[in-house]
């Protein structure tokens, strides 16, 4: 039986911060927009426990990617099993997205960070996958060794490691 998918939209589960998170992400990425907000009603209050009128979902778009933020309660937390990659052309872009997304969050190794809502991001140069897959394994290993010493990615240092 043929099936047709009409797109895939990541749904991000928050306790109560869906609207704040959507606004935060939209403020960082160009070409972002907030969409419709749905609110909890009286129906199902015994299941969801939310006050009628509080935000249930916020549709938003960042960098052309449609997402949905959902206030589902404290049952689930983000972890590194799922992350969003931000591909950057320049060190200036890396610096901008790193500092913006890490504000109030937690810096991790190798270009990874958690934002203030606990969502994991990888802020990486677009050239990194090619550097790590260089046919010359010595070059790719030098790049890997260099990257493993970093928190925020230093593009110039990766290029030096590759060229050494």
Steps between C-alpha positions, in 0.01 A plus 500: 500500500657834399530757774558870466681701765407864516819607669662441835480758778710454813291544815695624801355408839531763771358517850354853478751695288383429143416862418818639658712242317339568161556874546861440611582287195323737260703791642829325415441375146429723201194417294317372807140548589256410767180329392175406664467442870248249631378505857373240740125498557282348767490167318751247633615704800487181709759350261729791412458700821542835325292805575260591220648781293864406556720442194489145364695533173691764308571452131818671383760493226875554519729505199226343286437213745148470638480399865238467769559579868268312736436563870448142613619514858813395689495130405761519223831686469726560203825307473787475254337210313338768283671825400473766235802583285566859403726507194715813486719634219718732707647536847282806545189285450636232734567763767152654460301177517719355775465800729130551421393140551727436800375807689361368826580145392800273513802473269610152398789350305562503125247769408216356711297705746171491686287810491317639804209264431726192492483447122829383346658680205811442292649822364736384229669630187355373173853388406535266800349182349731529197799559727416192705450289187818614326644218287831564673435333835790685665331832420160386623654363821678831566170682455330256740779539757471877479120498526508273806689774686231761430175609651391767251644410158798704383485477121850644446649242737326218311636632171851521647471143626387380159780685320781397741 
